[in-house]
Amino acid sequence: MKTNIMKSNFKFLAIVTFLALVLHSCTSDDDGVSDASAPVITNFEFGEGSDHSTEPYAYKGSDLHLEAEINAEGIVSSISIDIHADDVQVGEGEVEWDYENTYTNASYLVINPTFHEHIDIPSNIPAGEYHIVLTVTDELGNSTEVEGHLEILDPIVISDFSMDTTVQRGSDFHVEFMIDAVNGIHNITVDIHAHDLTIGEGEVEWDYEEIFEDGFHEEIEAEFHKHIDVPVTAPAGEYHVLFTVEDEDGNTKEYETHIDVTA
Amino acid sequence: MGFSTKIFFITILILVVASCTTDDNAAKDEQKPTIDINYNEGFPQACSQLVRGETYSFKAMVSDNAELASYSLDIHHNFDHHTHDDQDGECSMDPKKTAINPWIFIENYTIEDGLTTYEINIGLTIPNDIDTGDYHCSFSVIDETGWQSRTSVDIKIIE
């Protein structure tokens, strides 16, 4: 009787062990099927759109080229891009740029898509360092993120500005500055005007506007150096002086200052 | 060991082996489909010139080891020379220019079930009012597993 119990116990144990092994292997298999590895992103490049550059910078008002190779065992379900500034000051006339877009084009919803998009960079955003994040999500919900830094540059830069602060009417004043314009300079407008100056006897309101193009047109680097005549009839007082540089792509850069005209 | 226990063990063994076999069958499809325009009727060939208002048959051969699923045709302007083809030889490009009314054609098509080879054949009339110049024409094909292959050519649309 005792041996019988032992025997059936042994049989019972054997069956349980066997079953456990079978179940265990089943469990592993199930995991293997549902657990496709997360998407892999390689060769993420971004930069100036027009040159297909991989240098991480781009100019305001142009477009940004983005490209990445993706391999997603679990098949891509969406690709998103997020571009935001790390730490830039929003200046006057500028707006913060926070770009988000999710792409679900049919040609991306595969195992091995090549992500390739061009994003327009607004011209009224602050220049500086931006953070760019590419996220790929597969059909099982796995997602992979890559990130990088992008330098947004001004297409027109005015530097080394120097101008007389006062000028006697009837003579001229001196102004000079350097212009760097990656798209080429179109022209430079100088606008000089005053607000609410009393016009005395023999005086004529002075409102100066001149467009300079010769020697600047299509240059990517130029020195603006001019002597501007102030009419002898101009009322004395403070004048606004506004320089506007326009490039070949229609971007503009303004530089505003003041000058005192003395009698 | 009783007869029924033996049967029981044998059944379990068969189950284990069977489940292993099933797993093997589910081996992943690791092969991408192929796509080819390098045959006589393949169209457009690299550097082809297409005339506005004319109708053309865009043709490419696609195949897959298991089963084809869908394909797409994408034609967009390349006035800014942003992209290049994957075919031999460089086409001569017009100077860069700004797009005014460029032609953009992007369309996806499904392939009927069970096919491993298929000839893409899309009849398209080039609109009369679009910008002429350099364009990029890209075919892509996707298999049932989700692998994609692409091929693209530089073309020119002329008056």
Interface residues (C-beta under 8 A of the other chain):
Chain A: K11 I15 F18 L19 V22 S25 C26 D29 V33 G49 S50 H52 H65 I75 A106 S107 L109 V110 I111 N112 P113 T114 H116 H118
Chain B: M1 T5 F8 F9 I12 L15 V16 S19 D23 A26 K32 S70 S72 D74 D80 H81 H82 T83 K96 N108 S140 I142 T145 G146 W147 Q148 R150
